[in-house]
Amino acid sequence: MIPNKRLLNLKKILPKTEKNRLYKLQVENALAITYEEIGDFEKAMEFYKEVAEKESEIYFIKVAKEKVLELSLKNKEI
């Protein structure tokens, strides 16, 4: 799927409440990945931070924490 179209679809399904936290984190993580793919690193960082601030042993949350560090270093290089 084209990243821009994927962004629109993900934004539509992003829960507005904390009712289903895991689902919301999964959608936010997918948004972060998609923003990174299209080169919008600021938006990607925003969503990675949302996911990374959760304390969990879930794999994609650990990856989000690593991505926050990676993108922070990338920003410092620029």
C-alpha positions as CSV (number, residue, x, y, z in Angstrom):
1,M,0.0,0.0,0.0
2,I,1.2,3.5,-0.8
3,P,2.5,5.1,2.4
4,N,0.3,8.3,2.1
5,K,-2.8,6.1,1.7
6,R,-1.7,3.9,4.6
7,L,-1.3,7.1,6.8
8,L,-4.9,8.1,6.0
9,N,-6.2,4.7,6.8
10,L,-4.3,4.4,10.0
11,K,-5.4,7.9,11.2
12,K,-9.0,6.8,10.6
13,I,-8.7,3.8,12.8
14,L,-6.6,5.4,15.6
15,P,-8.8,5.1,18.7
16,K,-9.6,8.4,20.4
17,T,-9.9,6.8,23.8
18,E,-7.7,4.6,25.9
19,K,-10.3,1.9,26.0
20,N,-8.2,-0.5,23.9
21,R,-4.6,0.6,24.8
22,L,-2.8,-2.2,23.0
23,Y,-4.7,-1.6,19.8
24,K,-4.0,2.1,20.0
25,L,-0.3,1.4,20.6
26,Q,-0.2,-0.9,17.6
27,V,-1.8,1.8,15.4
28,E,0.6,4.5,16.7
29,N,3.5,2.2,16.0
30,A,2.3,1.6,12.5
31,L,2.0,5.4,12.0
32,A,5.5,5.9,13.2
33,I,6.9,3.3,10.8
34,T,5.0,4.9,7.9
35,Y,6.1,8.4,8.7
36,E,9.7,7.2,8.9
37,E,9.3,5.4,5.5
38,I,8.1,8.7,3.8
39,G,10.9,10.7,5.5
40,D,8.8,12.7,8.0
41,F,11.2,11.9,10.9
42,E,9.6,14.5,13.3
43,K,6.2,12.9,13.0
44,A,7.7,9.4,13.2
45,M,9.5,10.5,16.4
46,E,6.3,11.8,17.9
47,F,4.5,8.5,17.4
48,Y,7.5,6.4,18.5
49,K,7.7,8.4,21.7
50,E,4.0,7.8,22.4
51,V,4.7,4.1,22.1
52,A,8.1,4.0,23.8
53,E,6.9,5.8,27.0
54,K,4.8,2.7,27.9
55,E,6.5,0.2,30.2
56,S,6.1,-3.2,28.6
57,E,8.0,-6.2,27.4
58,I,6.1,-6.2,24.1
59,Y,8.5,-6.4,21.2
60,F,7.2,-3.4,19.2
61,I,7.4,-1.2,22.3
62,K,11.1,-2.2,22.7
63,V,11.7,-1.4,19.1
64,A,10.0,2.0,19.4
65,K,12.4,2.9,22.3
66,E,15.3,2.0,20.0
67,K,13.9,4.1,17.2
68,V,13.6,7.1,19.4
69,L,17.3,6.9,20.2
70,E,18.1,6.2,16.5
71,L,16.1,9.2,15.2
72,S,17.5,11.4,18.0
73,L,21.0,10.6,16.9
74,K,20.0,11.2,13.2
75,N,18.6,14.6,14.1
76,K,21.9,15.5,15.9
77,E,23.9,14.6,12.8
78,I,21.9,17.0,10.6
